[in-house]
Amino acid sequence: MNSPPNSEFSTEVSPADLRLHSFNERALARTFRTLLAVSVVAVLAVFLRYGWVGAIGFAAGATISCLNFRSLQRSVEALADRIVNRHSQEKGGRIVLRFLLRYALVAVVAYAIFEGSALAFRGFLWGLCLPVAAMMIEAGCETYAAFRHREPGS
């Protein structure tokens, strides 16, 4: 449905909308960097409060969180490619296997830490929660960007 340029339903995109779209396209990369930064800051805070045992457990949880985030990102992209592009090189079973292996890795590491120390296990569980903090920070950044790029009167 092509509209004339001066019509009420013009399809022109403002430079502010283009900047916002470009900003939003980089959300996953920004979230991963935020996850890394929060991990480093938080592991130092955990070390100061709970010592080496808690910090090692937390660092293990943070590491698994980072690996899981990247793995989930690749799995979703591969699955989307598989759905959209029928001639995809990626096998459906391989995508599902990688998805399940992520949880097996978490279970094995959690069991090993649980057997070693309750404090390290609690740190590990907190480290697994770091993607939530990174996504909350990203949501705040996107909210700020959306309000900053709003057109006056809208």
C-alpha positions as CSV (number, residue, x, y, z in Angstrom):
1,M,0.0,0.0,0.0
2,N,2.1,2.9,-1.3
3,S,0.9,6.3,-0.1
4,P,1.8,9.7,-1.7
5,P,4.5,11.5,0.2
6,N,2.2,14.2,1.5
7,S,-0.6,11.9,2.7
8,E,-1.6,11.3,6.2
9,F,0.0,7.9,6.2
10,S,3.5,8.8,4.9
11,T,6.1,6.1,5.2
12,E,9.0,8.4,5.8
13,V,11.2,7.4,8.7
14,S,12.7,10.2,10.8
15,P,16.4,10.2,11.6
16,A,15.5,9.8,15.3
17,D,13.6,6.6,14.5
18,L,16.6,5.3,12.5
19,R,18.9,6.0,15.5
20,L,16.5,4.3,17.9
21,H,16.2,1.2,15.5
22,S,20.0,1.0,15.3
23,F,20.2,1.3,19.1
24,N,17.7,-1.5,19.6
25,E,19.5,-3.8,17.1
26,R,22.6,-3.7,19.4
27,A,20.6,-4.8,22.5
28,L,22.0,-8.3,22.7
29,A,25.6,-7.2,22.4
30,R,25.0,-4.5,25.0
31,T,23.3,-6.9,27.3
32,F,26.2,-9.4,27.1
33,R,28.7,-6.6,27.9
34,T,26.5,-5.5,30.8
35,L,26.4,-9.1,32.0
36,L,30.2,-9.2,31.9
37,A,30.6,-5.9,33.7
38,V,28.0,-6.8,36.4
39,S,29.8,-10.1,36.9
40,V,33.2,-8.5,37.6
41,V,31.8,-5.9,39.9
42,A,29.6,-8.4,41.8
43,V,32.3,-11.0,42.2
44,L,34.5,-8.4,43.9
45,A,31.6,-7.5,46.2
46,V,30.9,-11.2,47.0
47,F,34.6,-11.7,47.7
48,L,34.7,-8.8,50.2
49,R,31.5,-10.0,51.9
50,Y,31.9,-13.8,51.8
51,G,35.5,-14.5,51.0
52,W,37.1,-16.9,48.5
53,V,34.6,-19.7,48.8
54,G,31.5,-17.5,48.0
55,A,33.4,-15.7,45.3
56,I,34.5,-18.9,43.6
57,G,30.9,-20.2,43.6
58,F,29.6,-16.9,42.4
59,A,32.3,-16.7,39.6
60,A,31.3,-20.2,38.5
61,G,27.6,-19.2,38.3
62,A,28.5,-16.0,36.5
63,T,30.7,-17.9,34.0
64,I,27.9,-20.4,33.3
65,S,25.4,-17.5,32.9
66,C,27.7,-15.9,30.3
67,L,28.1,-19.2,28.4
68,N,24.4,-19.9,28.6
69,F,23.5,-16.4,27.3
70,R,25.7,-16.8,24.3
71,S,24.5,-20.4,23.7
72,L,20.9,-19.4,23.9
73,Q,21.5,-16.5,21.5
74,R,23.1,-18.8,19.0
75,S,20.4,-21.5,19.4
76,V,17.6,-19.0,18.8
77,E,19.4,-17.6,15.8
78,A,20.0,-21.1,14.4
79,L,16.4,-22.1,15.1
80,A,15.1,-19.0,13.4
81,D,17.4,-19.6,10.4
82,R,16.2,-23.2,10.3
83,I,12.6,-22.1,10.2
84,V,13.0,-19.3,7.7
85,N,15.6,-20.9,5.4
86,R,14.7,-24.5,4.6
87,H,18.1,-25.0,3.1
88,S,19.9,-24.2,6.4
89,Q,23.1,-26.1,7.1
90,E,22.1,-26.4,10.8
91,K,20.4,-29.7,11.7
92,G,17.3,-29.4,14.0
93,G,18.5,-32.2,16.3
94,R,21.9,-30.4,16.8
95,I,20.1,-27.2,17.8
96,V,18.0,-29.1,20.4
97,L,21.0,-31.1,21.6
98,R,23.0,-27.8,22.3
99,F,20.0,-26.4,24.1
100,L,19.8,-29.5,26.4
101,L,23.5,-29.6,27.0
102,R,23.4,-26.1,28.5
103,Y,21.2,-27.4,31.3
104,A,23.3,-30.6,31.7
105,L,26.4,-28.3,32.2
106,V,24.5,-26.3,34.8
107,A,23.4,-29.4,36.7
108,V,26.9,-31.0,36.7
109,V,28.6,-27.8,38.0
110,A,25.8,-27.2,40.5
111,Y,26.2,-30.7,41.9
112,A,29.9,-30.5,42.1
113,I,29.7,-27.2,44.0
114,F,26.8,-28.4,46.2
115,E,28.9,-31.3,47.3
116,G,31.8,-29.0,48.2
117,S,30.3,-26.1,50.1
118,A,26.9,-24.7,50.9
119,L,28.3,-21.1,50.7
120,A,29.8,-21.7,47.3
121,F,26.5,-23.3,46.1
122,R,24.6,-20.2,47.2
123,G,27.1,-18.0,45.4
124,F,26.7,-20.2,42.3
125,L,22.9,-19.8,42.4
126,W,23.3,-16.0,42.7
127,G,25.7,-16.0,39.8
128,L,23.1,-17.8,37.7
129,C,20.8,-14.9,38.3
130,L,23.1,-12.3,36.7
131,P,21.3,-12.3,33.3
132,V,18.2,-10.9,35.1
133,A,20.3,-7.9,36.4
134,A,21.8,-7.4,32.9
135,M,18.4,-7.5,31.3
136,M,16.9,-5.0,33.8
137,I,19.8,-2.6,33.1
138,E,19.2,-3.0,29.4
139,A,15.4,-2.4,29.9
140,G,16.3,0.8,31.6
141,C,18.7,1.9,28.8
142,E,16.0,1.2,26.2
143,T,13.4,3.0,28.2
144,Y,15.7,6.0,28.5
145,A,16.5,5.9,24.7
146,A,12.9,5.6,23.8
147,F,11.9,8.7,25.8
148,R,14.9,10.6,24.7
149,H,14.1,10.1,21.0
150,R,10.4,10.9,21.3
151,E,9.0,13.5,19.0
152,P,7.6,16.6,20.8
153,G,3.8,16.3,21.1
154,S,3.7,12.5,20.8
